Amino acid sequence: MSSENDNRYWSASIRGIQPYVPGEQPRISGLIKLNTNENPFPPSPLVLEAIRRATNDDLRLYPDPDSRELKEAFAELHGIPADHVFVGNGSDEVLAHAFLGLLKHPQPILFPDITYSFYPVYCRLYGIEFRTVPLDDAFRARISDYLCPNGGIVLPNPNAPTGRDLGLDDIRRLLEANRDSVVVIDEAYVDFGAASAIPLVAEFPNLLVVQTLSKSRSLAGLRVGVAVGQPSLIRALACVKDSFNSYPLDRLAVAGAVAALRDHAYFADTCRQVIENREWLDGQLQQLGFEVLPSHANFVFVRHAGRDAKQLMQALRDRKILVRHFGSAGIEQFLRISIGTREHCEALVAALRDVLGTAAT
């Protein structure tokens, strides 16, 4: 029997689980990567300086298990108490702790049918009952669909891969109607034009807001995630963390993350450029015959009435441009395109004109 297919030693709990599949990270030179929603701009120079300073003899010592300096920096930025902040190794880890520590109940949890595909993976890994809720015909979440008994609710805002967002009035309505269950708002892309629910945390003890420094702070390589909630929720996350890994963030990650949070001008400038490039690309794609969903993220979700999405993805790949195709029911004709620099966006448009046989205007 081939050892490659031998799973007889596996725990029964993971047999049959289909793990999350991250975006492709190929080792091919000259590619334009618009497939994994990475920020096209480098981290703040202050981040690199802070990491260099932290690269010293102290690396022989364990980092602060509580990452107190990082929590205080995030709390100061948002005007909240530090005991309302939890940090972990990327928002994926923070979400995993929330699923296990706050969302495993007799009633099924609810999240959209078209959303971040890690959510059902967490549920199957931890044995959590769940029910997916269909988006409407315009790929928007309807709050009225979540006003029913549940064991918790998870909503990304903006949603991924659609890019559509919810206003704070909708989130407030959701929280008021679900006071007996935890509502997790996943804000991985919030800094690109949506409204954060962090200001609602003081009012709602059932609200947990999750953010990441991977996207808007250009720190995907450091793996830093944050959750904001009232102390009772934060203690649950800490309980899971300290039963799993007491030191999720190393010294370099903390140093870099603190510097990124304190460089307000650089953050504002790079977010502005991403938003401007998104709006420019939106207009260009519509001229090429694409339907472009309204986006408040650092990507757009598009389809072309006359061309198959998978074939378009391959044609772009042949031209060394990577975009993401999911192939899931309901979105099989869509492509998710990360926002790059203006040069990246122009190269994408030129490649699409070539593929579609459309002359430049």
Secondary structure, DSSP 4 states (H G I P E B T S, - for coil): --GGG--TTS-GGGTT-----PPP----TT-EE-SS---SSPPPHHHHHHHHHH-SGGGGSPPPTT-HHHHHHHHHHHT--GGGEEEESHHHHHHHHHHHHHS-SSSPEEEESSS-THHHHHHHHHT--EEEE---TTS---GGGG-S--S-EEEESS-TTT-----HHHHHHHHHHTTTS-EEEE-TTGGGTPPPSGGGTTT-TTEEEEEESSSTTS-TTT--EEEE--HHHHHHHHHHHTTT-S--S-HHHHHHHHHHHH-HHHHHHHHHHHHHHHHHHHHHHHHTTEEE----SSEEEEEETTS-HHHHHHHHHHTTEE-B----TT-TT-EEEE---HHHHHHHHHHHHHHHT----
